Amino acid sequence: MASFVEKLNLILTIQCQRASELISESFERKLLLHERLALRGHIVVCWSCRQFEKHLRLIRLAFRKLDQQEKQELAATMGDPANQMDESFKQRLKQLRP
């Protein structure tokens, strides 16, 4: 556990590299109070880190939408087993019927 002085030092002296790490981590876990304070303070003054956070949010949203689309397409395909068979296989099945 970081001491009070270490936490205060992070808040006052955070640099872009650490800020970008915290931005990434914030999508994986809830940041500690001193980490959130340091990050918010840095983002207020750093245009690059604001843009980085914005872009990560956009990427995350795009992947969520893509995942939802893939699930819908899979459900549509799985709903009708005939959709899963290619035409040549269907023809061979028809030939096997008496």
TABELTA-V346525 format. One record per residue. N is the residue number from 1. RES is the residue in three letters. SS is DSSP state (alpha for helix, beta for strand, coil for the rest). D_FIRST is the distance of its C-alpha to the first C-alpha in whole Angstrom. Layout:
BEGIN
N,RES,SS,D_FIRST ; N,RES,SS,D_FIRST
END
This chain:
BEGIN
1,MET,coil,0 ; 2,ALA,coil,4 ; 3,SER,coil,6 ; 4,PHE,alpha,9 ; 5,VAL,alpha,12 ; 6,GLU,alpha,10 ; 7,LYS,alpha,10 ; 8,LEU,alpha,13 ; 9,ASN,alpha,14 ; 10,LEU,alpha,13 ; 11,ILE,alpha,15 ; 12,LEU,alpha,18 ; 13,THR,alpha,19 ; 14,ILE,coil,18 ; 15,GLN,coil,21 ; 16,CYS,alpha,23 ; 17,GLN,alpha,21 ; 18,ARG,alpha,18 ; 19,ALA,alpha,19 ; 20,SER,alpha,21 ; 21,GLU,alpha,18 ; 22,LEU,alpha,17 ; 23,ILE,alpha,20 ; 24,SER,alpha,21 ; 25,GLU,alpha,18 ; 26,SER,alpha,19 ; 27,PHE,coil,22 ; 28,GLU,coil,20 ; 29,ARG,coil,17 ; 30,LYS,coil,16 ; 31,LEU,coil,14 ; 32,LEU,coil,11 ; 33,LEU,alpha,13 ; 34,HIS,alpha,12 ; 35,GLU,alpha,13 ; 36,ARG,alpha,16 ; 37,LEU,alpha,17 ; 38,ALA,alpha,17 ; 39,LEU,alpha,18 ; 40,ARG,alpha,21 ; 41,GLY,alpha,22 ; 42,HIS,alpha,22 ; 43,ILE,alpha,24 ; 44,VAL,alpha,27 ; 45,VAL,alpha,28 ; 46,CYS,coil,28 ; 47,TRP,alpha,30 ; 48,SER,alpha,30 ; 49,CYS,alpha,26 ; 50,ARG,alpha,28 ; 51,GLN,alpha,30 ; 52,PHE,alpha,28 ; 53,GLU,alpha,26 ; 54,LYS,alpha,30 ; 55,HIS,alpha,31 ; 56,LEU,alpha,28 ; 57,ARG,alpha,29 ; 58,LEU,alpha,33 ; 59,ILE,alpha,32 ; 60,ARG,alpha,30 ; 61,LEU,alpha,33 ; 62,ALA,alpha,36 ; 63,PHE,alpha,34 ; 64,ARG,alpha,34 ; 65,LYS,alpha,38 ; 66,LEU,alpha,39 ; 67,ASP,alpha,37 ; 68,GLN,alpha,39 ; 69,GLN,alpha,42 ; 70,GLU,alpha,42 ; 71,LYS,alpha,42 ; 72,GLN,alpha,45 ; 73,GLU,alpha,47 ; 74,LEU,alpha,46 ; 75,ALA,alpha,47 ; 76,ALA,alpha,50 ; 77,THR,alpha,51 ; 78,MET,alpha,50 ; 79,GLY,alpha,52 ; 80,ASP,coil,56 ; 81,PRO,alpha,56 ; 82,ALA,alpha,59 ; 83,ASN,alpha,57 ; 84,GLN,alpha,55 ; 85,MET,coil,58 ; 86,ASP,coil,60 ; 87,GLU,alpha,63 ; 88,SER,alpha,65 ; 89,PHE,alpha,63 ; 90,LYS,alpha,65 ; 91,GLN,alpha,68 ; 92,ARG,alpha,68 ; 93,LEU,alpha,67 ; 94,LYS,alpha,70 ; 95,GLN,alpha,72 ; 96,LEU,alpha,71 ; 97,ARG,coil,73 ; 98,PRO,coil,76
END
